[in-house]
Amino acid sequence: MANEFVQDDSGSKLEVTCKNDSDKSVIDLTGATVKIRWKDKAGSVVEKTMTVTNAAGGVAEYRFAAGELEPGTTGYEIEITDALGGIIKNLNLLLVNIRKKII
């Protein structure tokens, strides 16, 4: 698994490069809003806005806040709303392993 984090870290960030599912070309994020969603351990949906760091390159990132990284494997959904209001979501959840902290 490419992305792995530690429970309760608040400096970890998830960076994604948004690509079309069909041809794997990069999605230009100019004028777009990118959101990340996941379910917490209680089953509630958490939704946050990602920061676009390279619009032409399709790159966005999210820095986790304290308490957001819970141990286990978490599936993340990325949603792009383009400048015209079109919505695109990833077909497969982005799975991330979060290990339990020692202390």
N, C-alpha and C positions, 0 to 999 in steps of 0.2 A: 504494500500500500504506500503510495507516494507521500500522502499527507498524514502525519502522526503528531499528536499533541499530548500534553499532560494536563490532567484534571486541575481546574482552577487557575491555570496560567492566564494572565491578562495582557501579555505582551505578544502572544502568538497571533499570526495573521494567516489567513487563507487567501491565496492568490489564484485566480483562475484566468485562463485565456479562453474567451468565448468563441466557439467555432460552430459552423453549420453542421448539423448531423449528417446531411446527405453527402457533401463533398469535402468536409473538413476545412473549408476556407474560413478565415478569421472574420468575425462579425465586427464591423466598425461601430464603436460605441459613441460616436460623436452625437451629442444631444440626447443620449439615452440615459435612462435610470436603471440601475441594476440592483436587485434585491436578493437577499439570501434568506431561506426559510429552513427551519428544522423543527422537530418535535422534541421537547424536553422530556425528562424522565416521568413527569406527571401526565404526559400526553398532550400538553398544550403546544400550539404552534407559535414559534418565535419567528418574527420577521424583522429584518434589519436592512438598512440601505448600505450598499457597498460603495467604496470609493473607486471611481474610474481613474486609473493611473496612467494608462496609455490607450486613448480612445481609438486611434487608427489601428493599433495592434490588438484590440479587443481585450485588454487586460483590466481587471478590477480586483480589489482586495477588500477583505474585512478583518479588522483587528478585534479579537474577542475581548469582552469585558469580564471582570471577575465573576465567577459563578456560572458562566455560559458553557464551559467545557466540562461535561459530565462523563465519567468513565464508561467505556464500551465503544461500540461502533455506531456512529451517527450518520444518517443520510441527509445530505443537503440538497435543496432544490435552488437553482439559480433562475431568476426571472428577469428578462430584459424587456423594458418598455422603450421602444424606439421613439424618435422625435415626432413621428406621425401617430403615435398611440398604439402601434402594433405590439403584440406581446409574444415573446418566445420563451419557452422553458426547456431545460435540459430533459432529454428523454429518459436517461438513467440517473438516479440519484448519485451524487458524488459521495462515496463512502469514506469516512475518516475514522481512524482508530485513535481513541483517547485513553491513555493508560492512567491507572489510578496513581495518585501522588503517594509518596512514601511518608511524608510528614504533613 
